Amino acid sequence: MKDIVRGVNIGNWLVLERWMDPDFYEDNKTAHCETDFMLQFGDKAIPKLTQHRDTFITKEDFEWIKNAGLNSVRIPVPHWIFGDFEPNLGCIKYLDNAIDWANELGLKVLIDMHCAPGSQNGEHHSGLCGIMEWHKDPAKIQRTIDVMGKLTERYKDEKCLWGMQLLNEPDPNLPKDILRDYYTRGYHEIRKHVDENVTVAFHDQFDMHQWVDFMQTPEYKNVTIDVHIYHCFGDNGKNFTFQQHLDDQLDPWLATFKKMQKYFKVIIGEWSLGLNGEGAAMAGQNWVQRDAIRRAFAGVQLQNYETTDGYFFWSYKTPSKGHADAWSYRAAVENNYFPKVLK
């Protein structure tokens, strides 16, 4: 097999995502992100979040990932990981554990800055809902660079460290000159601590083509562009038939991957089997047909992403039964959408 990273995201562990485990929020209807949770759950917040982090992901999970034939994990982390930003709760000891498990089991790790101060997109998975102020404050940008540097320095000698990702899903409307400047400064901060054996990854801001002239001089080495591909959102997610989803995978994406690999390594940092349940692809299908669609969709995406430099399914697991068939790799294997062992 081609030597690429084949992995899963460790979602909803060090960064909460309510949709993945709505029961965790009990009857609260207004806490939509981790900051909301910390503010609204009062004295219950710290013990409840600590219990979650202690139990949601353990060494057994990393062993399952390894035994499933995968070789990598992408771990979303928040800027408050070192416990220096109220009201949020630090979580560095859990990342330390993950690094130890990965080293022991021979897994590679991509550390992903999922939550920047002030939020880079205003979405719940940035840790702060409805606000997008990261790019407006140079101090917030500098803090993000500092945290990335501190994490890189901490793990620079760990054999499992495959890469450092500078930012997850910056909003498409975020000024491109600010984002390019951050990526450039972040690259140099990471390179203070590790050489080109560790990749520096950046998200494409949902537009791969805008980056063809970026970091193309010889000083930039082992740079990876991160692309997220979801088929369940927007008008296409609603209106495409299943055949159209397959055609979308088989033609434009393959050509784009090939083009962009002239400039960078290309990874699919997030993808899933999600299709709009009420959209044209799934509406009116019985459970046999839906299972067949999931298996076919898994196969065509694996076929395509094997042409890139790697991929990470979103996510490894989710407690929400309503989302498990499309968003949990572990459940998808149990449902025979993916092979028991990827090989």
C-alpha positions as YAML, in Angstrom:
chain: A
units: angstrom
residues:
- id: 1
  name: MET
  ca: [0.00, 0.00, 0.00]
- id: 2
  name: LYS
  ca: [1.04, 3.59, -0.64]
- id: 3
  name: ASP
  ca: [2.75, 5.14, 2.39]
- id: 4
  name: ILE
  ca: [0.11, 7.67, 3.42]
- id: 5
  name: VAL
  ca: [-1.62, 8.60, 6.65]
- id: 6
  name: ARG
  ca: [-4.90, 6.77, 7.16]
- id: 7
  name: GLY
  ca: [-6.66, 7.89, 10.27]
- id: 8
  name: VAL
  ca: [-9.54, 9.22, 12.27]
- id: 9
  name: ASN
  ca: [-10.25, 12.43, 14.13]
- id: 10
  name: ILE
  ca: [-10.51, 12.23, 17.89]
- id: 11
  name: GLY
  ca: [-13.49, 14.55, 17.95]
- id: 12
  name: ASN
  ca: [-15.51, 15.62, 20.99]
- id: 13
  name: TRP
  ca: [-12.72, 14.78, 23.44]
- id: 14
  name: LEU
  ca: [-10.55, 17.82, 24.13]
- id: 15
  name: VAL
  ca: [-12.99, 20.09, 22.28]
- id: 16
  name: LEU
  ca: [-16.68, 19.48, 22.98]
- id: 17
  name: GLU
  ca: [-19.13, 19.28, 20.07]
- id: 18
  name: ARG
  ca: [-22.70, 19.23, 21.30]
- id: 19
  name: TRP
  ca: [-24.23, 17.56, 18.24]
- id: 20
  name: MET
  ca: [-21.99, 14.53, 18.79]
- id: 21
  name: ASP
  ca: [-23.24, 13.94, 22.34]
- id: 22
  name: PRO
  ca: [-26.33, 16.05, 23.14]
- id: 23
  name: ASP
  ca: [-27.08, 14.02, 26.27]
- id: 24
  name: PHE
  ca: [-23.90, 15.37, 27.85]
- id: 25
  name: TYR
  ca: [-25.62, 18.76, 28.03]
- id: 26
  name: GLU
  ca: [-28.58, 17.25, 29.90]
- id: 27
  name: ASP
  ca: [-31.65, 19.50, 29.58]
- id: 28
  name: ASN
  ca: [-29.72, 22.70, 28.87]
- id: 29
  name: LYS
  ca: [-30.97, 24.22, 25.62]
- id: 30
  name: THR
  ca: [-28.67, 27.23, 25.34]
- id: 31
  name: ALA
  ca: [-25.12, 25.90, 25.89]
- id: 32
  name: HIS
  ca: [-23.99, 25.28, 22.33]
- id: 33
  name: CYS
  ca: [-20.20, 25.29, 22.71]
- id: 34
  name: GLU
  ca: [-17.58, 24.49, 25.33]
- id: 35
  name: THR
  ca: [-17.36, 28.06, 26.62]
- id: 36
  name: ASP
  ca: [-21.15, 28.12, 27.06]
- id: 37
  name: PHE
  ca: [-20.91, 24.83, 28.91]
- id: 38
  name: MET
  ca: [-18.30, 26.14, 31.35]
- id: 39
  name: LEU
  ca: [-20.27, 29.32, 32.03]
- id: 40
  name: GLN
  ca: [-23.73, 27.78, 32.36]
- id: 41
  name: PHE
  ca: [-23.06, 24.56, 34.28]
- id: 42
  name: GLY
  ca: [-21.48, 26.34, 37.25]
- id: 43
  name: ASP
  ca: [-20.02, 24.05, 39.91]
- id: 44
  name: LYS
  ca: [-20.93, 20.98, 37.85]
- id: 45
  name: ALA
  ca: [-18.83, 22.04, 34.85]
- id: 46
  name: ILE
  ca: [-15.33, 21.03, 35.96]
- id: 47
  name: PRO
  ca: [-16.15, 17.59, 37.44]
- id: 48
  name: LYS
  ca: [-18.47, 16.76, 34.54]
- id: 49
  name: LEU
  ca: [-15.94, 17.76, 31.88]
- id: 50
  name: THR
  ca: [-13.13, 16.00, 33.75]
- id: 51
  name: GLN
  ca: [-15.15, 12.78, 33.90]
- id: 52
  name: HIS
  ca: [-15.82, 13.05, 30.18]
- id: 53
  name: ARG
  ca: [-12.15, 13.51, 29.29]
- id: 54
  name: ASP
  ca: [-11.12, 10.69, 31.63]
- id: 55
  name: THR
  ca: [-13.47, 8.17, 30.04]
- id: 56
  name: PHE
  ca: [-14.42, 9.19, 26.49]
- id: 57
  name: ILE
  ca: [-11.03, 8.29, 24.99]
- id: 58
  name: THR
  ca: [-8.67, 5.79, 26.62]
- id: 59
  name: LYS
  ca: [-5.77, 3.63, 25.52]
- id: 60
  name: GLU
  ca: [-8.29, 0.97, 24.50]
- id: 61
  name: ASP
  ca: [-9.60, 3.33, 21.83]
- id: 62
  name: PHE
  ca: [-6.13, 3.85, 20.41]
- id: 63
  name: GLU
  ca: [-5.64, 0.08, 20.40]
- id: 64
  name: TRP
  ca: [-8.90, -0.32, 18.46]
- id: 65
  name: ILE
  ca: [-7.72, 2.26, 15.92]
- id: 66
  name: LYS
  ca: [-4.42, 0.44, 15.46]
- id: 67
  name: ASN
  ca: [-6.13, -2.96, 15.16]
- id: 68
  name: ALA
  ca: [-8.50, -1.55, 12.53]
- id: 69
  name: GLY
  ca: [-5.51, -1.03, 10.24]
- id: 70
  name: LEU
  ca: [-5.32, 2.74, 10.64]
- id: 71
  name: ASN
  ca: [-1.97, 4.40, 11.27]
- id: 72
  name: SER
  ca: [-2.81, 7.93, 12.39]
- id: 73
  name: VAL
  ca: [-4.99, 10.19, 14.51]
- id: 74
  name: ARG
  ca: [-5.83, 13.88, 14.15]
- id: 75
  name: ILE
  ca: [-6.40, 15.41, 17.57]
- id: 76
  name: PRO
  ca: [-8.32, 18.71, 17.79]
- id: 77
  name: VAL
  ca: [-7.06, 20.90, 20.65]
- id: 78
  name: PRO
  ca: [-8.10, 24.32, 22.04]
- id: 79
  name: HIS
  ca: [-5.90, 27.35, 22.62]
- id: 80
  name: TRP
  ca: [-6.63, 26.99, 26.35]
- id: 81
  name: ILE
  ca: [-5.00, 23.54, 26.43]
- id: 82
  name: PHE
  ca: [-2.43, 24.70, 29.02]
- id: 83
  name: GLY
  ca: [-5.16, 25.86, 31.42]
- id: 84
  name: ASP
  ca: [-4.37, 29.57, 31.25]
- id: 85
  name: PHE
  ca: [-7.63, 30.97, 29.89]
- id: 86
  name: GLU
  ca: [-10.76, 31.27, 32.02]
- id: 87
  name: PRO
  ca: [-13.42, 29.98, 32.13]
- id: 88
  name: ASN
  ca: [-12.09, 27.09, 30.08]
- id: 89
  name: LEU
  ca: [-10.44, 24.03, 31.57]
- id: 90
  name: GLY
  ca: [-6.96, 22.97, 30.42]
- id: 91
  name: CYS
  ca: [-6.35, 19.49, 29.03]
- id: 92
  name: ILE
  ca: [-2.64, 19.08, 28.32]
- id: 93
  name: LYS
  ca: [-2.32, 15.92, 30.42]
- id: 94
  name: TYR
  ca: [-4.77, 14.17, 28.10]
- id: 95
  name: LEU
  ca: [-2.77, 15.12, 25.05]
- id: 96
  name: ASP
  ca: [0.33, 13.83, 26.85]
- id: 97
  name: ASN
  ca: [-1.49, 10.52, 27.34]
- id: 98
  name: ALA
  ca: [-2.46, 10.38, 23.67]
- id: 99
  name: ILE
  ca: [1.14, 10.97, 22.61]
- id: 100
  name: ASP
  ca: [2.30, 8.16, 24.93]
- id: 101
  name: TRP
  ca: [-0.32, 5.75, 23.56]
- id: 102
  name: ALA
  ca: [0.54, 6.66, 19.97]
- id: 103
  name: ASN
  ca: [4.24, 6.11, 20.58]
- id: 104
  name: GLU
  ca: [3.60, 2.74, 22.18]
- id: 105
  name: LEU
  ca: [1.26, 1.56, 19.42]
- id: 106
  name: GLY
  ca: [3.12, 3.03, 16.45]
- id: 107
  name: LEU
  ca: [0.46, 5.56, 15.47]
- id: 108
  name: LYS
  ca: [1.18, 8.97, 13.94]
- id: 109
  name: VAL
  ca: [-0.33, 12.15, 15.40]
- id: 110
  name: LEU
  ca: [-1.47, 15.39, 13.75]
- id: 111
  name: ILE
  ca: [-2.16, 18.05, 16.40]
- id: 112
  name: ASP
  ca: [-4.84, 20.43, 15.14]
- id: 113
  name: MET
  ca: [-5.54, 23.92, 16.54]
- id: 114
  name: HIS
  ca: [-9.32, 23.67, 16.55]
- id: 115
  name: CYS
  ca: [-10.18, 26.65, 18.79]
- id: 116
  name: ALA
  ca: [-8.41, 29.99, 18.41]
- id: 117
  name: PRO
  ca: [-8.98, 32.86, 20.89]
- id: 118
  name: GLY
  ca: [-11.93, 34.96, 19.80]
- id: 119
  name: SER
  ca: [-12.90, 32.21, 17.32]
- id: 120
  name: GLN
  ca: [-11.77, 31.89, 13.72]
- id: 121
  name: ASN
  ca: [-15.24, 31.03, 12.44]
- id: 122
  name: GLY
  ca: [-17.93, 31.62, 15.09]
- id: 123
  name: GLU
  ca: [-18.95, 27.98, 15.00]
- id: 124
  name: HIS
  ca: [-19.61, 25.76, 18.03]
- id: 125
  name: HIS
  ca: [-16.57, 23.61, 17.26]
- id: 126
  name: SER
  ca: [-14.30, 26.65, 17.69]
- id: 127
  name: GLY
  ca: [-15.26, 26.71, 21.38]
- id: 128
  name: LEU
  ca: [-17.06, 30.05, 21.06]
- id: 129
  name: CYS
  ca: [-20.41, 30.43, 19.29]
- id: 130
  name: GLY
  ca: [-21.63, 33.38, 17.29]
- id: 131
  name: ILE
  ca: [-18.45, 35.43, 17.61]
- id: 132
  name: MET
  ca: [-15.58, 35.72, 15.13]
- id: 133
  name: GLU
  ca: [-12.97, 38.12, 16.47]
- id: 134
  name: TRP
  ca: [-9.68, 36.22, 16.24]
- id: 135
  name: HIS
  ca: [-8.51, 38.05, 13.13]
- id: 136
  name: LYS
  ca: [-9.33, 41.50, 14.56]
- id: 137
  name: ASP
  ca: [-6.86, 41.37, 17.43]
- id: 138
  name: PRO
  ca: [-3.10, 40.92, 16.87]
- id: 139
  name: ALA
  ca: [-2.76, 39.71, 20.48]
- id: 140
  name: LYS
  ca: [-5.17, 36.84, 19.80]
- id: 141
  name: ILE
  ca: [-3.24, 35.86, 16.69]
- id: 142
  name: GLN
  ca: [0.04, 36.01, 18.58]
- id: 143
  name: ARG
  ca: [-1.39, 33.86, 21.38]
- id: 144
  name: THR
  ca: [-2.30, 31.21, 18.81]
- id: 145
  name: ILE
  ca: [1.24, 31.24, 17.42]
- id: 146
  name: ASP
  ca: [2.66, 31.01, 20.94]
- id: 147
  name: VAL
  ca: [0.49, 28.02, 21.84]
- id: 148
  name: MET
  ca: [1.45, 26.23, 18.61]
- id: 149
  name: GLY
  ca: [5.10, 26.88, 19.39]
- id: 150
  name: LYS
  ca: [4.74, 25.65, 22.95]
- id: 151
  name: LEU
  ca: [3.04, 22.46, 21.84]
- id: 152
  name: THR
  ca: [5.65, 21.81, 19.18]
- id: 153
  name: GLU
  ca: [8.47, 22.32, 21.66]
- id: 154
  name: ARG
  ca: [6.77, 19.96, 24.12]
- id: 155
  name: TYR
  ca: [6.49, 17.11, 21.61]
- id: 156
  name: LYS
  ca: [9.44, 17.79, 19.30]
- id: 157
  name: ASP
  ca: [11.27, 14.60, 20.29]
- id: 158
  name: GLU
  ca: [8.24, 12.29, 20.12]
- id: 159
  name: LYS
  ca: [8.51, 9.78, 17.30]
- id: 160
  name: CYS
  ca: [4.73, 9.80, 16.76]
- id: 161
  name: LEU
  ca: [4.54, 13.51, 15.90]
- id: 162
  name: TRP
  ca: [3.62, 13.58, 12.22]
- id: 163
  name: GLY
  ca: [2.43, 17.15, 11.98]
- id: 164
  name: MET
  ca: [1.18, 20.41, 13.46]
- id: 165
  name: GLN
  ca: [-1.94, 22.01, 11.97]
- id: 166
  name: LEU
  ca: [-2.05, 25.78, 12.35]
- id: 167
  name: LEU
  ca: [-5.83, 26.33, 12.36]
- id: 168
  name: ASN
  ca: [-9.06, 24.46, 11.74]
- id: 169
  name: GLU
  ca: [-11.62, 25.78, 9.25]
- id: 170
  name: PRO
  ca: [-11.05, 29.56, 9.24]
- id: 171
  name: ASP
  ca: [-14.18, 31.24, 7.96]
- id: 172
  name: PRO
  ca: [-14.20, 31.85, 4.18]
- id: 173
  name: ASN
  ca: [-14.82, 35.55, 4.85]
- id: 174
  name: LEU
  ca: [-11.83, 35.94, 7.13]
- id: 175
  name: PRO
  ca: [-9.37, 38.35, 5.41]
- id: 176
  name: LYS
  ca: [-6.95, 36.32, 3.35]
- id: 177
  name: ASP
  ca: [-3.97, 38.60, 3.95]
- id: 178
  name: ILE
  ca: [-4.33, 38.14, 7.71]
- id: 179
  name: LEU
  ca: [-4.68, 34.37, 7.35]
- id: 180
  name: ARG
  ca: [-1.66, 34.11, 5.06]
- id: 181
  name: ASP
  ca: [0.41, 36.17, 7.46]
- id: 182
  name: TYR
  ca: [-0.64, 33.95, 10.36]
- id: 183
  name: TYR
  ca: [0.15, 30.76, 8.44]
- id: 184
  name: THR
  ca: [3.57, 32.13, 7.48]
- id: 185
  name: ARG
  ca: [4.46, 33.22, 11.00]
- id: 186
  name: GLY
  ca: [3.09, 29.99, 12.41]
- id: 187
  name: TYR
  ca: [5.19, 27.93, 10.02]
- id: 188
  name: HIS
  ca: [8.37, 29.68, 11.15]
- id: 189
  name: GLU
  ca: [7.42, 29.29, 14.83]
- id: 190
  name: ILE
  ca: [6.99, 25.55, 14.39]
- id: 191
  name: ARG
  ca: [10.24, 25.25, 12.46]
- id: 192
  name: LYS
  ca: [12.10, 26.75, 15.44]
- id: 193
  name: HIS
  ca: [11.48, 23.44, 17.20]
- id: 194
  name: VAL
  ca: [11.23, 20.74, 14.52]
- id: 195
  name: ASP
  ca: [12.78, 20.17, 11.11]
- id: 196
  name: GLU
  ca: [11.05, 19.20, 7.89]
- id: 197
  name: ASN
  ca: [10.46, 15.63, 9.09]
- id: 198
  name: VAL
  ca: [7.36, 17.05, 10.80]
- id: 199
  name: THR
  ca: [4.80, 18.49, 8.41]
- id: 200
  name: VAL
  ca: [3.18, 21.90, 8.89]
- id: 201
  name: ALA
  ca: [-0.45, 21.75, 7.81]
- id: 202
  name: PHE
  ca: [-2.90, 24.53, 7.03]
- id: 203
  name: HIS
  ca: [-6.59, 24.47, 6.19]
- id: 204
  name: ASP
  ca: [-7.57, 25.72, 2.73]
- id: 205
  name: GLN
  ca: [-10.40, 28.01, 3.96]
- id: 206
  name: PHE
  ca: [-12.72, 25.91, 1.75]
- id: 207
  name: ASP
  ca: [-10.94, 27.01, -1.43]
- id: 208
  name: MET
  ca: [-7.89, 24.99, -2.44]
- id: 209
  name: HIS
  ca: [-7.18, 26.94, -5.60]
- id: 210
  name: GLN
  ca: [-6.37, 30.22, -3.84]
- id: 211
  name: TRP
  ca: [-3.17, 28.71, -2.38]
- id: 212
  name: VAL
  ca: [-1.22, 27.73, -5.50]
- id: 213
  name: ASP
  ca: [1.19, 30.65, -5.05]
- id: 214
  name: PHE
  ca: [1.62, 30.18, -1.28]
- id: 215
  name: MET
  ca: [4.80, 28.89, 0.42]
- id: 216
  name: GLN
  ca: [6.36, 27.91, -2.91]
- id: 217
  name: THR
  ca: [9.91, 29.16, -2.25]
- id: 218
  name: PRO
  ca: [12.63, 26.70, -1.15]
- id: 219
  name: GLU
  ca: [12.58, 27.83, 2.50]
- id: 220
  name: TYR
  ca: [9.19, 26.13, 2.97]
- id: 221
  name: LYS
  ca: [9.52, 22.38, 3.30]
- id: 222
  name: ASN
  ca: [7.01, 19.59, 3.98]
- id: 223
  name: VAL
  ca: [3.91, 21.78, 3.88]
- id: 224
  name: THR
  ca: [0.49, 20.10, 3.77]
- id: 225
  name: ILE
  ca: [-2.81, 21.59, 2.67]
- id: 226
  name: ASP
  ca: [-5.84, 20.30, 4.58]
- id: 227
  name: VAL
  ca: [-9.15, 19.89, 2.74]
- id: 228
  name: HIS
  ca: [-12.50, 19.06, 4.38]
- id: 229
  name: ILE
  ca: [-15.10, 17.34, 2.20]
- id: 230
  name: TYR
  ca: [-18.68, 16.97, 3.36]
- id: 231
  name: HIS
  ca: [-21.66, 16.08, 1.19]
- id: 232
  name: CYS
  ca: [-24.51, 16.73, 3.61]
- id: 233
  name: PHE
  ca: [-24.50, 20.54, 3.77]
- id: 234
  name: GLY
  ca: [-25.79, 23.31, 1.53]
- id: 235
  name: ASP
  ca: [-27.94, 23.10, -1.59]
- id: 236
  name: ASN
  ca: [-25.99, 20.21, -3.07]
- id: 237
  name: GLY
  ca: [-26.42, 18.20, 0.11]
- id: 238
  name: LYS
  ca: [-30.15, 18.68, -0.15]
- id: 239
  name: ASN
  ca: [-30.69, 18.43, -3.89]
- id: 240
  name: PHE
  ca: [-28.10, 15.97, -5.20]
- id: 241
  name: THR
  ca: [-29.18, 12.44, -5.96]
- id: 242
  name: PHE
  ca: [-26.84, 9.70, -4.81]
- id: 243
  name: GLN
  ca: [-25.54, 9.34, -8.35]
- id: 244
  name: GLN
  ca: [-24.68, 13.04, -8.39]
- id: 245
  name: HIS
  ca: [-22.78, 12.66, -5.13]
- id: 246
  name: LEU
  ca: [-20.80, 9.82, -6.69]
- id: 247
  name: ASP
  ca: [-20.13, 11.83, -9.84]
- id: 248
  name: ASP
  ca: [-18.95, 14.76, -7.69]
- id: 249
  name: GLN
  ca: [-16.41, 12.46, -6.05]
- id: 250
  name: LEU
  ca: [-15.22, 10.76, -9.22]
- id: 251
  name: ASP
  ca: [-14.52, 13.77, -11.40]
- id: 252
  name: PRO
  ca: [-13.82, 17.25, -9.98]
- id: 253
  name: TRP
  ca: [-12.26, 16.17, -6.71]
- id: 254
  name: LEU
  ca: [-9.80, 13.72, -8.25]
- id: 255
  name: ALA
  ca: [-8.58, 16.30, -10.75]
- id: 256
  name: THR
  ca: [-8.21, 18.91, -8.03]
- id: 257
  name: PHE
  ca: [-6.19, 16.61, -5.79]
- id: 258
  name: LYS
  ca: [-3.80, 15.87, -8.66]
- id: 259
  name: LYS
  ca: [-3.40, 19.57, -9.45]
- id: 260
  name: MET
  ca: [-2.77, 20.62, -5.84]
- id: 261
  name: GLN
  ca: [-0.20, 17.87, -5.25]
- id: 262
  name: LYS
  ca: [2.10, 19.82, -7.55]
- id: 263
  name: TYR
  ca: [2.29, 22.45, -4.80]
- id: 264
  name: PHE
  ca: [1.72, 20.69, -1.46]
- id: 265
  name: LYS
  ca: [1.01, 17.43, 0.21]
- id: 266
  name: VAL
  ca: [-2.78, 17.06, 0.23]
- id: 267
  name: ILE
  ca: [-4.77, 15.50, 3.07]
- id: 268
  name: ILE
  ca: [-8.50, 15.15, 3.59]
- id: 269
  name: GLY
  ca: [-8.51, 16.25, 7.23]
- id: 270
  name: GLU
  ca: [-12.23, 15.67, 7.66]
- id: 271
  name: TRP
  ca: [-14.80, 13.61, 5.78]
- id: 272
  name: SER
  ca: [-17.74, 11.41, 6.64]
- id: 273
  name: LEU
  ca: [-20.52, 9.26, 5.26]
- id: 274
  name: GLY
  ca: [-23.04, 11.97, 6.03]
- id: 275
  name: LEU
  ca: [-25.77, 12.60, 3.48]
- id: 276
  name: ASN
  ca: [-28.79, 14.79, 4.08]
- id: 277
  name: GLY
  ca: [-31.33, 12.36, 5.51]
- id: 278
  name: GLU
  ca: [-34.22, 14.23, 3.94]
- id: 279
  name: GLY
  ca: [-32.35, 15.12, 0.75]
- id: 280
  name: ALA
  ca: [-32.67, 13.60, -2.69]
- id: 281
  name: ALA
  ca: [-30.00, 10.95, -2.03]
- id: 282
  name: MET
  ca: [-31.68, 9.35, 0.99]
- id: 283
  name: ALA
  ca: [-35.34, 10.35, 1.04]
- id: 284
  name: GLY
  ca: [-37.72, 7.42, 0.56]
- id: 285
  name: GLN
  ca: [-35.00, 4.79, 0.90]
- id: 286
  name: ASN
  ca: [-35.62, 1.82, 3.18]
- id: 287
  name: TRP
  ca: [-32.95, 0.59, 5.60]
- id: 288
  name: VAL
  ca: [-31.53, -1.93, 3.12]
- id: 289
  name: GLN
  ca: [-31.10, 0.78, 0.50]
- id: 290
  name: ARG
  ca: [-29.63, 3.22, 3.01]
- id: 291
  name: ASP
  ca: [-27.08, 0.64, 4.13]
- id: 292
  name: ALA
  ca: [-26.14, -0.02, 0.51]
- id: 293
  name: ILE
  ca: [-25.70, 3.71, -0.09]
- id: 294
  name: ARG
  ca: [-23.44, 4.05, 2.96]
- id: 295
  name: ARG
  ca: [-21.24, 1.14, 1.80]
- id: 296
  name: ALA
  ca: [-20.96, 2.49, -1.72]
- id: 297
  name: PHE
  ca: [-20.23, 6.00, -0.50]
- id: 298
  name: ALA
  ca: [-17.54, 4.71, 1.85]
- id: 299
  name: GLY
  ca: [-15.92, 2.79, -0.99]
- id: 300
  name: VAL
  ca: [-15.82, 5.58, -3.53]
- id: 301
  name: GLN
  ca: [-14.39, 8.04, -1.00]
- id: 302
  name: LEU
  ca: [-11.70, 5.60, 0.11]
- id: 303
  name: GLN
  ca: [-10.81, 4.98, -3.52]
- id: 304
  name: ASN
  ca: [-10.38, 8.71, -4.16]
- id: 305
  name: TYR
  ca: [-8.63, 9.68, -0.95]
- id: 306
  name: GLU
  ca: [-6.06, 6.94, -1.45]
- id: 307
  name: THR
  ca: [-4.73, 9.12, -4.29]
- id: 308
  name: THR
  ca: [-3.87, 11.88, -1.78]
- id: 309
  name: ASP
  ca: [-1.25, 11.97, 0.97]
- id: 310
  name: GLY
  ca: [-3.72, 10.94, 3.65]
- id: 311
  name: TYR
  ca: [-7.14, 11.25, 5.22]
- id: 312
  name: PHE
  ca: [-8.82, 11.42, 8.62]
- id: 313
  name: PHE
  ca: [-12.46, 10.37, 9.00]
- id: 314
  name: TRP
  ca: [-14.68, 12.54, 11.20]
- id: 315
  name: SER
  ca: [-14.90, 11.11, 13.70]
- id: 316
  name: TYR
  ca: [-13.55, 8.05, 15.48]
- id: 317
  name: LYS
  ca: [-16.78, 7.66, 17.47]
- id: 318
  name: THR
  ca: [-19.86, 9.56, 18.57]
- id: 319
  name: PRO
  ca: [-22.27, 8.63, 21.37]
- id: 320
  name: SER
  ca: [-25.22, 10.07, 19.44]
- id: 321
  name: LYS
  ca: [-27.05, 7.10, 17.93]
- id: 322
  name: GLY
  ca: [-28.71, 9.37, 15.39]
- id: 323
  name: HIS
  ca: [-25.32, 10.26, 13.90]
- id: 324
  name: ALA
  ca: [-23.35, 7.07, 14.45]
- id: 325
  name: ASP
  ca: [-24.00, 5.41, 11.09]
- id: 326
  name: ALA
  ca: [-22.50, 8.33, 9.15]
- id: 327
  name: TRP
  ca: [-20.10, 10.03, 11.57]
- id: 328
  name: SER
  ca: [-18.55, 7.25, 13.67]
- id: 329
  name: TYR
  ca: [-15.79, 5.24, 12.00]
- id: 330
  name: ARG
  ca: [-16.06, 2.61, 14.70]
- id: 331
  name: ALA
  ca: [-19.80, 2.21, 14.15]
- id: 332
  name: ALA
  ca: [-19.28, 2.21, 10.38]
- id: 333
  name: VAL
  ca: [-16.86, -0.71, 10.71]
- id: 334
  name: GLU
  ca: [-19.35, -2.55, 12.92]
- id: 335
  name: ASN
  ca: [-22.01, -1.90, 10.26]
- id: 336
  name: ASN
  ca: [-19.69, -3.24, 7.53]
- id: 337
  name: TYR
  ca: [-19.50, 0.09, 5.69]
- id: 338
  name: PHE
  ca: [-15.71, -0.12, 6.05]
- id: 339
  name: PRO
  ca: [-13.60, -3.31, 6.23]
- id: 340
  name: LYS
  ca: [-12.88, -4.69, 9.68]
- id: 341
  name: VAL
  ca: [-9.20, -4.09, 9.00]
- id: 342
  name: LEU
  ca: [-8.09, -1.53, 6.45]
- id: 343
  name: LYS
  ca: [-5.33, -3.21, 4.45]
...
